Amino acid sequence: MESNIFHLQYAIDTFYFLVCGALVMWMAAGFAMLESGLVRAKNTTEILTKNVALFAVSCTMYMICGYAIMYGGNIFLSGMGNVDVGGVMGEFGSRDGGFEGGSIYSGASDFFFQVVFVATAMSIVSGAVAERMKLWAFLVFAVVMTGFIYPMEGSWTWGSASVFGMYTLGDLGFSDFAGSGIVHMAGAAAALAGVILLGARKGKYGPNGEIRAFPGANLPLATLGTFILWMGWFGFNGGSVLKLGDVASAHSVAMVFLNTNAAAAGGGIAALIMARLMFGKADLTMLLNGALAGLVTITAEPSTPTALVATLFGALGGILVVLSIVTMDKLRIDDPVGAISVHGVCGLLGLMLVPITNGDATFFGQIVGAITIFVWVFGASLIVWGILKAVIGIRVSEEEEYEGVDLSECGMEAYPEFVSSK
């Protein structure tokens, strides 16, 4: 009887991991659509190429070395072909422990669920450096980011390793349920380092402080991308419960789904109202980023708030992202899609809100964790970007930027039948 229960729970939890992982993988399509909708038409093919390529690079590098750095063991060498009751909880088994009180699932499903998170972090970088970065410089950075930089900070947080042998974030009261800091703020920190060295797009900022808007080529596509991300986020947060095969876990999953949706709605509404108050118009791009900001904010802790509190947390993210995007432009930090504001600023907000509803987390632990993640990812990324800039260059020429990186980097246009504005 116990063996039958074990096999059933193993099957349920493994299947749940795989389905949630597939949902998170579908977020890659969301990022591709969102970014290609918010850049100019002449840069569409290149950004689509980046999104597909970075996903492939992320999966490969995490398989080769990233997973081993983050959690120990090497799935690339093991293949994980043998499964038995005694071996399930072995080298690639549960990150929560054994059968009693822990998650029970195939280690391969754990790897699959983790690898799509890595790709999400790298996707954040893509939009922030859009329209002026060399494709191959970006892909070389993706190799280092997904194979080393992200897994290292992941080992200090979800992997519970000590930070350079000095302290463990868990002992300090740090908690990040599904990755507001570990995934989203980390991706934004890497993006910020790249943007600083890369510089703004030509003509974005005038000599007298003018800020010129570069409208996106396809707002219906950007809207579709937002809805895809919204849907995929249920796997992102819901899968982070790590199990489904008992009453308490099933209820937790339901609450996570409910709160994730509530926060996105709250963020979208708040951003729409904020944009109306600031600009006098209903700004679609702010609405889209507001919904995403709500999702990022709740990701740090979607299991403990009530639905009303989750809505309010999301609304805070929606308000903050509008203010942040405006501030970034004033600071001349050119982010074509608002990724640094959505994922970085609101990722930090999400971390700081955790102790309000989760008594196991502390504000001190959250602050130390946020600083650790940001300093490591930003510093390491700045070094890698700097080396790439010195060796192969990271920015296309002014002529190539004017013509569009579709032609210079990919040799084809996304909309060849149309005459696009330069």
Secondary structure, 3 states (H helix, E strand, C coil): CHHHHHHHHHHHHHHHHHHHHHHHHHHHHHHHHHHHHHCCHHHHHHHHHHHHHHHHHHHHHHHHHHHHHHHCCCHHHHCCCCCCCCCCCCCCCCCCCCCCCCCCCCHHHHHHHHHHHHHHHHHHHHHHCCCCECHHHHHHHHHHHHHHHHHHHHHHHCCCCCECCCECCHHHCCCCCCCHHHHHHHHHHHHHHHHHHHCCCCCCECCCCCECCCCCCCHHHHHHHHHHHHHHHHHHHHHHHCCCCCHHHHHHHHHHHHHHHHHHHHHHHHHHHHHHHHHCCCCHHHHHHHHHHHHHHHHCCCCCCCHHHHHHHHHHHHHHHHHHHHHHHHCCCCCCCCHHHHHHHHHHHHHHHHHHHCCCCCHHHHHHHHHHHHHHHHHHHHHHHHHHHHHCCCECCHHHHHHCHHHHHHCCCCCCCCCCCC
